[in-house]
Amino acid sequence: MLLEILTKINDYVWGIPTLVLILATGLILTIRAKGLQFTNLGRAFKSIFKKNEGHGELSGFSALCTALSATIGTGNIVGVATAIAAGGPGALFWMWLAAILGTATKYAECMLAIKYREVKADGHILGGPFYTIEKGMGKKWKWLAIIFATFGVLAGLLGIGTMTQINGITSAVSMAFDANNSNIAFSIGANSYSWATVIGGVVVTAFAALVILGGLKRISKVAEKVVPAMAIVYVFLGLSVLIMNATKIPGAFALIFKSAFGWKAAAGGAIGWTVKQISESMRNGIARGIFSNEAGLGSAPIAAAPVQTNEPVEQGLVNMTGTVIDTLIVCTMTGLAIVIALCNPAFEAGKKEGVELTAAALSFDLGGDGVSIQFLLMICLSFFAFTTILGWDYYSEKCLEYLTNGKMKLVFIYRIIYILAVAIGPYFSVKEVFRIADITNGLMAIPNCISLIVLSGVVAKETKAYFDKYPTL
């Protein structure tokens, strides 16, 4: 019943208007910024390690890691598998398209967040789409800023920040230690939960509480160490799959493109085309793409705002690399591994979804017994998702700080509620938590994308001024 209600809401939120708005935002910003995600990508990567100068709380690298800590998570491992299972292999194509255009979106929203950020009386910095809307578009649009901040709190508390992440971790732990679900701790209705799930949930919740209660600097320090290390491990695993199955990659790409545009084998061997298949591929690909890289969602700008810099464009370039790393590299590896397996008739996908489908595909592609892959995937997913929990706590706290005019006692109470949401996350189904995440993501993206389109002229002006001033790095 709950899943049916959530699905109906999700279908409405992620209807054609939202899909068009997100893609149009990326396209408009790509044109206004003169395709800088293509022409200045190398410069953007070089800027990551540049020493920052100016007022702020974090280095550019720390801000990028904080943003990546919130994006490289279940979206890369679980979300991609869920998108392919629901929308077919073609969902991966729409995920790529959303990411290519979203790179310009990520640049613009982070740059504007620094331009319109606010330094508080105690010296700490607050910024994000709420101030971009209020200061950039004017006070009469503050209602739109409030809507964004409200959805930002809900996204962190009920969607992408808590339940999806802890659910992904405990699913991986259960798969690794009790795949048959034989050691039951308790049951709720028809659902039973193993001791592996319960213990995994308690441990993650406890560690999350220790870090969350420590604030931004502790979160950024953890992110700086964990995110690069785990990304390297997972990329190594993905490259191993692609190298060992190099001859199968062209076939996988062919299936992705055919599926993306609705071509499929119909009865009797004829070729059919369905609008419904395209719609499902687009909906799942774009939604999961945003879930993964958060371009257009308005979250990364909140992490970029406190950066020690006097050049908003420079940090915008740094942050846009996050979309490339997250979706065009990490998600692509996961997606290709799954599609390569699906191309082989011997692979039995069955009703697998989420991390189970990803683990089964990786094990099949590598030709192992699956046990070692399950453990390695569990470790990667656990660390990825854990840092996402931390990053989204920070994002949603800042949205709440804006809504409450800096009443930090309320923010501290929110931290406790956030930790409780993490604790109950393992006891929802994968489909339910992803529906909730998709709904809150979509509602958060709408006001942010509107502001980016309205302020696209400011983006163009600031970008031109910076490159005129600094033609080379």
Phi, psi and omega in degrees: 000311180299317181297321180296317179296314180297322180296319179295317178296317181297319179298325180286313181298317182263040176283183182304318180303317180293317180299316180295318180300314183293313179293320179296322178300311179298320181293315180298316181290327176298317180290314183293327179267009176057043174062038186294341177291343176262315186279338184235023181294319178298317178296323180297317179292324177294327183289343183304318186259011178288138179291127182275146175229141180126177183282139178165181184248337185230154171284164179298322179294319178297318180295320178296316179295322177296317178294317179294328179298332180269348182253316178283100183199224182294337179300325182283327185255313181270315185299318179298315179297319179295320180296316181292321180295323184272321186247004181081172180303334181297340178301330180295323178298314181291332174294318177297313182299316179298325181288318180299312178288326181293339177297319176291324177297314181298319177301310185294315184292327179286320178298316180293327179297322178286322180298320186254014181293166183231133177267121183280171184300327181273004176098345181281156187251137176234131179200163181155185182304332179298319177281329175300317179291311185294316183272322183284317182268340178112159184301330182293346179260011182301330179301325179289324176296320179294320178298315179301311183297322179297313179293330177297319177295316181293322179297318179292316187283320187248344188241255190293335187275329188243287191295317181297321184288308181294327178295319178295319180296309184293330175295319179292320178296315179297319179297322183283322187254338182207065186299330182271001179054046186270337181257085187278130177272315177196171180229147174234105185065233181273355183262133178245146183234129184281165176296329179298318179294314183296310182295318178300318179296318180295316181296313181296318179299318181296314179293321178299319180298318181299319182281314183301318181290350179271347176089188188303312186296323178291321178299314182294324179294318177296316182298318181302325184270318188282314187300307180300319183296311181291326178297319179297316180298314183290321177297321177299317178296316180295318178297324178299317178298313183293321179294316181290340181238033185303322183290343183266352183296316178303319179295323179294317178297320180299317180294321180299312182290321178297316181293325182297328183252019169083006181279131178205161179286124179262181181301139179080006176090000180285163180262128180246164179220128182231133176295323181300319181295319178298315181301315181294319179297315180297311184301311183288321180295312181291317180297315180289329176297315178292321177301323184282304186262347175063017177292123182092347181285327179096009182275311181304324178301331180293325177283329182284331186306319184278009185295144178283086180203152173251006182238093180305322182297320182300314179288332174299319177297317180299312184291334181290340176294338179299322179294320178297311181297313187290305188265309186288343178250295187292310180296324180297320178299315179297313182298315179297321179299318180291315182293321177302317178294319181295333179289343182264120181301338182284345181280127181255098180283324179056226179257021181295144177214163176060221185297331179296319179293316179299314180297317180296319180293314179298317179296318180295315182295323182273348176075022180266185179279351177094337184293311182296323179294319179300317180291318180295318179294323178299317180296311180299310182298320182298314181289318178301308184294325180298315179291332176293321176303316181293313182298319182284336172298317180297314180301309185291328175299317181293323175296319179291323177300320177296315183294327185260008182057041172081023178280095189289339176296321177292324177297319179295320176298321179298322178302319179296316179297321180299315180297322177295323178295323175298318184297324183269351183305321183297346189258018171248157179284158179302316182296320180296312183292326179287327175297314179299316180297317180297318181297309181294324177298313181297316180294329179285324184288328186301304180295327179294315181294323177301315181294324181293322178293314180299322184263015181299331177294322176295320178300313181297317181295312181296320181296313180298317182297321181292313183287336172290323180283321181234078182297334176229159182286000000 
